[in-house]
Amino acid sequence: MTEPLVTLQNLEKRYGHSMAIHDVSLQLYPGEAVALVGMSGGGKSTIMRLIAGLEKPTGGRLTYQDPAPVMRVMYQDDRLLPWLTVQDNVGFGQHGQWVTDLLAAVGLSEAAEQYPAQLSGGQRQRLALARALLAKPQLLLLDEPLGALDALTRRKMQDLIMRICAERHLSSLLITHDVQEAARMADWIIVVKDGTNVYQTAGAKGQEAATVAKVGEDVLRVILDEQVRA
């Protein structure tokens, strides 16, 4: 039986007297794509920060596969270094074959000597993805990385992320407010509300557009119903 990369059991995070998340339980398996959706402030980003080790839980258990998986985070803000070229933003001074391969994988080979200010929004996010892949991670943590892109560029970036994850057998955890994006990119979708996971359903990754739309609409109804009952 395949061992999960990450397991959360009744996880809790407090900030003083404020409860950010509570009773969160989920598992992330190798090669699996999971999406967290829900209203703003529901605890999605806190869950991701805990998994990434950027925060420490105040209750429950957070365990990793042994050895612990290599993880990298990709944010909506590309966090590029404007004084470095494209290839130096990826390799931080390394100019080996791996950096060259990464630039080719994200379609930026011809822009290797350019600077971030010369790139479009989609190119900047492709560069951020290449940089996240430098350490050969097993788990990509995607914190709304496509939220600022136009619809066409966003669709292309979805395709790129899914292709690279499939080729490299990467797991991914996606935070998004776009339920259609979650349905299209995820094997599993988890609705997070008031700091806990309230609903889980299969995504529609790799399926036809009509199926993706149906899954997205069903998830949206769950989110809105939970919001109304709140």
Long-range contacts (C-beta under 8 A, 24 or more apart in sequence): 2-29, 2-30, 3-65, 4-28, 4-29, 4-65, 5-29, 5-30, 5-64, 5-65, 5-69, 5-138, 5-139, 5-171, 6-51, 6-62, 6-63, 6-64, 6-65, 6-69, 6-139, 7-61, 7-62, 7-63, 7-64, 8-47, 8-50, 8-51, 8-60, 8-61, 8-62, 9-60, 9-61, 9-62, 9-63, 10-59, 10-60, 10-61, 11-47, 11-50, 11-57, 11-59, 11-60, 11-61, 11-62, 12-57, 12-58, 12-59, 12-60, 13-46, 13-50, 13-55, 13-57, 13-58, 13-59, 14-58, 14-59, 19-195, 20-46, 20-195, 21-46, 21-47, 21-50, 21-195, 21-196, 22-59, 22-195, 22-196, 23-60, 23-196, 24-60, 24-192, 24-195, 24-196, 24-197, 25-60, 25-197, 26-190, 26-197, 26-200, 28-139, 28-171, 28-173, 29-171, 30-138, 30-169, 30-171, 31-165, 31-169, 31-170, 31-171, 32-171, 32-172, 32-187, 32-188, 33-162, 33-165, 33-171, 33-172, 33-174, 33-185, 33-186, 33-187, 33-188, 33-203, 33-205, 34-171, 34-172, 34-173, 34-174, 34-186, 34-187, 34-188, 34-189, 34-190, 35-173, 35-174, 35-175, 35-176, 35-181, 35-182, 35-185, 35-186, 35-188, 35-189, 35-190, 35-203, 36-173, 36-174, 36-175, 36-176, 36-190, 36-192, 36-197, 37-175, 37-176, 37-177, 37-179, 37-182, 37-189, 37-190, 37-191, 37-192, 37-219, 37-223, 38-191, 38-192, 38-193, 38-223, 39-193, 39-223, 39-227, 40-177, 42-192, 42-193, 42-194, 42-195, 43-192, 43-194, 43-195, 43-196, 44-175, 44-192, 45-143, 45-175, 46-195, 47-192, 48-73, 48-141, 48-143, 48-173, 48-175, 51-139, 51-141, 51-173, 52-141, 69-137, 69-138, 69-139, 69-171, 70-135, 70-136, 70-137, 70-138, 70-139, 71-137, 71-138, 71-139, 71-140, 71-141, 72-132, 72-133, 72-135, 72-137, 72-139, 72-140, 72-141, 73-132, 73-141, 73-142, 73-143, 74-128, 74-129, 74-132, 74-140, 74-141, 74-142, 74-143, 74-145, 75-128, 75-143, 75-144, 75-145, 76-143, 76-144, 76-145, 76-146, 76-147, 76-148, 78-116, 78-124, 78-125, 78-127, 78-128, 79-128, 80-116, 80-124, 80-127, 80-128, 80-131, 81-116, 82-115, 82-116, 82-117, 83-115, 84-115, 84-116, 85-112, 85-113, 85-114, 85-115, 86-111, 86-112, 86-113, 86-114, 86-115, 86-116, 86-119, 86-127, 87-112, 87-113, 89-116, 89-127, 89-131, 90-127, 90-130, 90-131, 90-134, 91-134, 92-134, 98-134, 99-134, 102-130, 102-133, 102-134, 103-130, 105-130, 105-133, 105-164, 106-130, 106-160, 106-164, 107-160, 120-153, 121-148, 121-149, 121-150, 121-153, 122-149, 122-153, 122-156, 122-157, 125-149, 125-157, 126-157, 126-160, 129-157, 129-160, 129-161, 129-164, 133-164, 133-168, 136-168, 137-170, 138-170, 138-171, 139-170, 139-171, 139-172, 139-173, 140-165, 140-170, 140-171, 140-172, 140-173, 141-172, 141-173, 142-172, 142-173, 142-174, 142-175, 142-176, 143-175, 144-175, 144-176, 144-177, 146-176, 146-181, 147-176, 147-177, 147-178, 154-181, 158-184, 158-185, 161-185, 162-205, 179-216, 179-217, 179-219, 179-220, 179-223, 180-212, 180-213, 180-216, 182-216, 182-219, 183-212, 183-213, 183-215, 183-216, 183-219, 184-212, 184-216, 189-215, 189-219, 191-219, 191-222, 191-223, 191-226, 193-223, 193-226, 193-227, 193-230, 194-230, 198-222, 198-226, 199-226
